[in-house]
Structure formats: structure tokens, C-alpha cells
Amino acid sequence: MKKFKSIIVLGAAALAFAGCYKDNGNYTYKNLSNAFVDTSKFSGQMVIRQNDPYTVTPVFVNGVDPSKLTYEWRLTKVESTPDPFTGKFTDTVLSTKQNLSGNMYFSPGNYMLRLHVFDPANGNVAQVINRPLAVSSFAMQGLMLLHGDATSCDVSIIVNTKVNTLVPTGTDSIQRNVFSITNGKKIEGEARSVNFNNHGSSGADSKVYVFTYPNGGYRTDFGTLKTLSDYNGLFSPAPSSNNFTAYGVSGANEVLINNGGLYYQGQIQPAGFIPFGVQSFLANSVSPGNYVATPYYAMDIDNVTASNAPNAAIFYDQNARRFLAAKNDKTVGTFTGTAPTGGFSLSAPGKWMVYAEQGFSPGRLSPYFSKYWYCVMQDVNFTNPVSPKAGTRRVHIVDLGRLPDPAYPGDNTKNLILTSNQRGIIIDTISNATDIDAAKYFSFGNRGPIMFYATDTKIYVSNNYITSNLYYDISTTYAGNVITCMQIFKSNGHPSDGQILYVALYDGTKSTLLQIPINGITGAMTGEPMKAYTNISGKISAMNYKPF
Amino acid sequence: MKALIYIAGAFIAGMSLLTACKKSSIDSYQQDARVYFRIPGEFDSKQSRDSLIYSFPFHPNVTTQDTLWFEANIMGNATSTDREIGINVITDSSNAVENVDFKIGSKIMPAGAFKINIPIVIYKKAVVKDSVLRLQLAVTENSDFKLGYTGKTKAIFLWGYKFLRPDNWEPSTTDASKPNYAAAFGSPFSQVRTKFILDSCHITNLPDPSNRIIMENYNSTIRSALNNYNRGKTFTLQLKDENGVNIFFPTFGGPGLG
């Protein structure tokens, strides 16, 4: 045993001496570079449509021999979140070849493409290049158009850098007839509305709704517009008659108006769809106990504060000519209280609603904020049936934001209940504005006081909801066309939010879509060229933004 | 000396490891064959329940008879021959009469089986519309089977010609999270309430109370229907049950559930 210990001590001493030995090595040094690929020629942002073929070919720095290098192309998710479909974190080796090519089978979303270039002759010194790569859905991000005739319609999508935040500069096209390409048929019925519902983790369970009359339409997968259920499948049970007029979504709240009845459903599950159930109803103590909802609603409302939380949407009853509140227990609430000075009572305005849209709301001191709902209203001829009276159009402004409660002056912990008549704040008389009675289409800006209205051939703009100016006469440039649809582009946080006016024209066979860049505060044309997208089959009856 | 201890220890450990790998023949269950009853849950057959309650009004398409099922499970091995299960009607606890109100189907545990579903055919008669029939069965020991698990040797069946209150109508007193009907359909249980629910929802039987989406849908449907029924009526003329109690339906679910 002692011998064994002695051997260990000797060995350790030998190693200690050897460690002090001076190294007079004879080495060859060279400057190693890991700049193999010319990154300046590597695309800064890539967009690949799902299932489409793609190729990425790196350009090498002069003097580099690519054949002596090895490669690894990896794809990872931008966010550190699992893939919504597989539940796994994406970090996949796409290829180990010099050039990357294949078909993009990953689900739509934002990824990072990573190229690792190694030099095996020099200790695998590596160059790593990271580039954002967006996998776009087959039905691309852009402005969806619902167009067709009295019996069928289709969805086409305007894809350009104004509305699509991912495509490279210069991209400007129409992705035509996406619905029929995917489903092998057009949508039965006359076009009524096309809507996007952002739902699920990272939008993975989002849907596109296409609504028609009298068939109803479909609920479709957002990526391809493949049909998931027909109109009756949206309900449990199906309504007695299909007469869709409006659909709205805000967070988990969905409302749908069919045949004058409003249906509410809270989509509280992260994935999946809960069908609309019974039509929202008034308490039996309210008279009249029925209502006929117009196709307009406001969902950007103060329903954050506890007292207002049960409210999902405000809408208008054309039958009793009153504003009503759709609540999340499927009941309908009424407005109460006194009207503000100079304003109007929401419980009994007694007017005919022509059009309504939420728009520009002036700022308020925190914690209060305004949410204006602009309602074009008209007096009523009390004949049978009642009808709107000519020459009486006005803009009624309802503020659905968080407002001080007059019962508690100076106490900013209190706020007005949502169903207070105090919210009918302004009436602007636009009845004297040119052609206002003939106006069929309206759109209100969200960045400044802008009201566009259009007859068959003329577009007017008003900045005070009282007077107006002729904005654009389409009969000059597009003789024989009539306007069929008009909308200011709105998408919160989007670079073009409130700064494009889209106008659809129809010549009896085909449609043209005008894209007019506007000053979001005044509505004036910016001077940027107006773009016309032509040869869109049938009449464009509806349009809406598809964010991904 | 120490080295000797180490060597001896290593030898013993090695032997132990080798013997640990020896194949051991384990005796299979050779106890007496026994049998016990189980009534599967209505909506989840993996769940068990104490009794089965059947109401003919929930089954309007039934004209003359229907069949209730329960399981007989064995303890022990399956055998190569059929065996008879001893099933006895406890007449002291039953008012249903065998071969008049009901008939028990096969009582045979087939060869090779560990479980058999036993049918009880119940007869629908016009003359006993208001009565509730009760049947209590018990395992009786015979030459093939002894009694199984204590507490699982009996099965209780109730059926009647009016709506019978499901045992999970009211919230459980021991488990508040257990699904119940009262949360969506209100309380107390009554004939009028039940019929109003079924008629308003266009259903013939009560849904699975654990399916919150369906319960929410039916809840809003019956609230709307009751609201319409009561519209224009004074409180005293509004919908009442057979005991004169005004019927009210709560709102099922929290904000956002609707």
C-alpha cells in the first residue's frame, strides 16, 4: 500500500515539472475569416407562401470556394412559443446543402431562417446569418374583396405594400378568386360581407367568414378559405330564415345580426367555435319587447370597467327607434336617464338609422376616454310602413367611451354606466350638404373628423358633419361605372390605418377598386398616385382587411 | 484481512445479482370466483353510479317497453364454461313485480368473459302513470360465484311515468365541483320545470350536465322562452310549477359565457 502511494506522489511531481516546460513551438499562423457569404446580398426579409416552392441561393465573397464549406439551414420560431398546431418549439434543420430549396410546409407565422456556414479545414469556424422569414397563408394578408352577381360570389385579395406589411417593395397584385380555387366552387348567393376573426393563440384558430343572401355563406379556415361550416352551422339551432345583415367581433365577443335579430356568443375557448344560440332578448318588463336590429353596431366600447363589463355591443332598433345594448348573458339592455344638453336621448331618439360607424374620438384626460359612434339618422314619416323623411339627415354622435359620472363630480374613480342617455352628445345637421339625401355609401375616419359619403357617381367629404365638398367624381374617369362600396382602411396599429380610402366601382360586368391614399386627419388626397385594380368579376359588395 | 473481507463481499454481491435474475413462477389468482354489480354513468360509461333513474316521459318514442342495463363483473379468472350469476330481487325494497313490471334478461356469464351487461326489460303501462317503481337487485351466492366487493352487490333501479329527479339535479353536498342541473335549469325540480325545459330546447332527454357549452346554450334558450312566456303577465300569472312556485332560471356561467 505504501508503494502504491509513493508511485502516485512521483507521478504528480513529474506532471508538475512538465507543466513548467517552456514551449518553443514551431507553428504556422494565418488569419481566419468567417465572412464566407456576402450578407449584403442576402435578402433582409423573406415571405414565402405556405406550400409554395422556394429557393435561397447565397452569394459568396470573392475568393471563397463554396465547395470547401459545409452548410446548415435552420428554421426557428421568432417568438419563444410552441407551434400552435403541433405544440412543439420549432427548430428544424431544413437542409445541409449549399443552396436551400423545397416547399414551405410550415404553418403560417413569423420565423427566423438561420444559415450556418462552417469551414471544416479550419476548425469549423462558422458564419451565422439570421434573417426574418414570414410564412404567409395561402390566402394572403391584404384587403379581401367579396364580389359577384346575384347568385354567386368569390373572394379576391389585394396584396400590396400598403396593406401587406411583409411583402417586398414593389409587390402589387390581386390574388384572385381564392375561395373557388380552394373549394372548387363559388360561394352561393349574393355577396353581403366578408370578415376576419382573429382567434386562438397567435391567431392560430382564426377564421374568415363570407356572408351571402339568401344562402348565408360559410365559416372558413383563414389560411386557405377552405369551408368549415355553412351558415346554419354557425347557429344552434339554425334560424328560421337566413337574412344575414351584419357580423362583428371584438376580443372574445362575437355578434351576428340575422333577419333583424342580434345573436351574441362569447368565444371563451382558446380554440374551437361555440355556435350562436338563442337570439338576444329584452326583459319581459320592457315594452316593446321585440326589436329589429339595423346592420350597424358598436363594439369598441367601455366594457372594461366592472359596471359596464357585461355589455358586448350597442345597436339600434329600427322598430322602436331606440339604441339598445347587447349583453353577454344574451339579454338586451335599454338606455335610461336624461339626455345631455344639446344632445339626444338614446332610449328614444325616434329616428331612422341610415348608417353608423365608429370613428375619430377626441382625447380626454385619463382615466377617461371617448369612443365615438357616428350615426347617420333621419326623421321618420309615420305612415304605414314608416319610412325615412327626405331632407332630414343628421349625424348623431354617441360617445361609448369611459366618461365621468355627473352624479359624482370630480371623482375620477367613478364612470358613467354604458346605458346612460348622457351618451347621446352631439347632433350635427348635415341635411343641407350637397347630395346627402342621395348618399348610399358612407365612411368615417378614425384619425381626424372625416366623413365621406357617396352617391352612385360622386364622393363628398365633410370635416364638420354639417357641410361638405365634392371629393371625387368618378363619372369623369370611369364613365358608365357606379359606386358599390366605400371604406376607409382601418386596422389598429397598421401603418396605413385610416390613411387609405377604398372605393369599388362597377360597370355592369366587372369591378374596379380604387385605392386612394388620404391624409388621415383631413381626408385630403395625399398626392400619392391613386391605384386602380381592374377586371374584378362582378360587383364588389364588401371588403375587409385580412391581417395574416 | 481487509482484502479477504473485500473479496468475500464482492462474491456475495455477485451471487445476489445472479440469483436476482432467476425466473420465478408467481401464482395466479386462485381465490373463489366472485361477482359484483356496476351501473355505468349515463354520459360517461367509465363512471359508476349508485342507482339508475328512468322516466318514460324522457323517452316519448318508447311505446310498450324499454331496457335498462347494468354490468355484472367477476373477480377471479374467466372460465371455459358458462356460469350463472345469482341475482335476487329484494322484495322488501322493491315495489316492481318481476314478469309484470320488469323482466331480467340473461343471467349467464359466458365462457371466457370477465363482464356481462345484464338487461332489465321494463314495461310501460297506462294504468300506473303516477307511480314510481323501485327495483333492488342483489347478488346471491351460488355454486358459480360468491359475493364480490362489499357495497357493490346490489343495484337499484327507479322508473316512472312522470319526470323523476336525477340524483345530480341539485349541487353535490360533498363535491361542489360536480356538475349538476340546477346551475343551469334552476331549482326546485318539478314536472312543469322539466317539461318547459324539454319543450323550449326541443329535446326529449336532459343533456350531459358536464357539457358546459350545451348547458349554456340551453340555459339561454330557456331564459328567453320563459321571458317570452311571462311577457305581459303579472307575477301571479307567470309560469308556476305544480306546487304553485314561480319558475325562475338562473344565468348559467360567468361574464362572457353568455
Interface residues (C-beta under 8 A of the other chain):
Chain A: S236 P237 A252 N253 Y264 Q265 G266 I268 I274 P275 G277 V278 Q279 F281 L282 A283 N284 G289 A309 P310 N328 D329 K330 T331
Chain B: H202 I213 E216 N217 S220 T221 R223 S224 N227 N228 N230 R231 G232 K233 T251 P255 G256 L257 G258
